[in-house]
Each structure stands twice: as structure tokens, then as C-alpha cells.
């Protein structure tokens, strides 16, 4: 498989993953509010949930964005092949 095709597949996979994560975020928004309420009521470890969600979003969406720009031929300065 060519490098361009691999990049296109990775872009599609991470793009779909990003869409799926947003769908899950909206589907479970009420649960996140419940956890936030429970955190204020004394269950302090629940504060980790939004942090983990933010890291997952950051990784998936960042990977999608990186592959997207690479597919278009845009590269960061100093990153030449």
C-alpha cells in the first residue's frame, strides 16, 4: 500500500473516531453532569473522568488533524521526508 493511501486510511479512521467520540459525548452528557454532581457531594475521584475524556479527545482529534494536513501536503517546518 502506498504511503498516501496509508495516510488517507489513517485520516478516515481517526476522523470517524472523532465523530464517534462527539456522538458519545452528547449521548452521555447527562451522565457526565451526574458525575460532576457526585464529585461535589464527596466522590472526589470522579474528577478524573473529564480529564481522561479530554486526553482521549486530544489524541484522536490531533491524530486526525495531523494526518489530514499530511494528506494535503502541509508539513510543519523542520519535518521533511
N, C-alpha and C positions, 0 to 999 in steps of 0.2 A: 504494500500500500504506500502511495506517495506521501511525502511529508505534508503537503497541502491537504490531502484527503484526511489524514490523521487529525490535522488541526480543525478541519471542518466538522469531523465527527465529535471531537472533544468540545467544540463550541456548541454543537447541538445538545450534547449530553448535559453540559453544565448549564446551558440555557433552560432546558427542560427541568433540570434540578432546581434552578432558581424559581421558576414559575411554580413548581410543586411546593417549595418552601413557603412562598407567599400564600398559596391556597391553604396550606395547613395553618399558617399564622392566622388567617381570617377565620378559618373553621373552628379553631380552638381559642379564639380571643377571649371568650367568656371564662374558660379555664384559667387563662393567664391572669385575668382580673381576680378570680377566686384565690389563686396562689398569692397574688400581691396582698390581698386582704388577710390571708392566713399569716403572711410574713409579718404584717403589722400587729397581729394578735399573738406573736410569740414564736412561731415556727421559723426561726431565722435562717435555716439552711435553704429555704426556698428562694432566697435572693440569688442563688447560683443559676437557677433555670434561665432567666433572661440573659445572663452572661454567656451561658453555653449556646443559647439560641443565636446571640449576636455573633459569636465566633463562627458558628456553622454558616450563617448567612454571609459573613465576610469572606470566608474561604470559598464557598460555592460561587457567589456572585463575582468575587475577584478573579477566580479562575475563568469564569465565563468571559469577563471583560478582557482579560489578558489574551485569551485565545481568539476572541473576536477581533481585537486590534491586530494581532499577528496574522490572522486570515486576510485582513485588509492590507497588510504590508507595512503597518505602522509599528515601529520599534522604539524602545527607549534609547536615549543617547548612550553610547558605550556598549550596547548589546547588539553586536554584529555577528553574523554567522559566516 
